[in-house]
């Protein structure tokens, strides 16, 4: 037992007036309390508490030590409370992909700020990878395989990569019945597209986009306006699928879902404000993501 613990035991014995009372308060056995008090007196080389069969009474030296030890423990608790209180203040920096952040993370931020007026949040929505350490970020929402295994991650859901097109385009160009038929269609992709799209059964189809756009919202506009077939993530197209503005194509060929993870530098010894939002998001994100997934499963089976 360290010397700080000895001070706790000594103060508890004096305050409770008995070894048994100190044992109850500190949730330790009476023999441990006795040994600790004996060790403390041995270190001081004097009796600190006179013991009789009826009562305990601090000696003059014991009273002096009690006053100093009590103040020491009070100061220590005050320092802990102050550190915890300050840890619940200040700026919390979070990042997420743009449309995922708008749809799923921003509602969480709004709800969290309603509960925690003492915390400020900076939400960085960006579709490119944002390094937590390099950019001074506390928490990230990541979609797909994680690049940094040193980060702490908790899975909160899945998203799907799916082909979509407008009813007008499909009426004009026809609906593909197999991924190999995509070579005959106009395709809309991002600027940093791959040269091929992968599907179930390790099928790979080489693609030549007719339109490339570096913005998801603009890609969606082009698809709604009948410019071709695009491949986007489920949370990016769910509203258009529900409204009928876009149609899901070849769901039986879609690749395996991509995991959605909540990521932080560490969980142990997190700052209180970071831990509070981490726990909040771990509880709130899975239901939000699962609602969209349930709709997509129904759509696939309909």
Secondary structure, 3 states (H helix, E strand, C coil): CCHHHHHHHHHHHHHHCCHHHHHHHHCCCHHHHHHHHHHHHHHHCCCCEEECCCCEEECHHHHHHHHHHHHHHHHHHHHHHHHHHHHCCEEEEEEECHHHHHHHHHHHHHHHHHHCCCEEEEEEECCCCCCCCCCCCCEEEEECCCCCCCCEEEEEEEECEEEEECHHHHHHHCCCCCHHHHHHCCEEECCCCCCEEECHHHCEEECCCCEECCCHHHHHHHHHCCCCEEEEEHHHHHHHHHHCCCEEECHHHCCCCEEEEEEECCCCCCCHHHHHHHHHHHHHHHHHHHHHHHHHHHHHHC
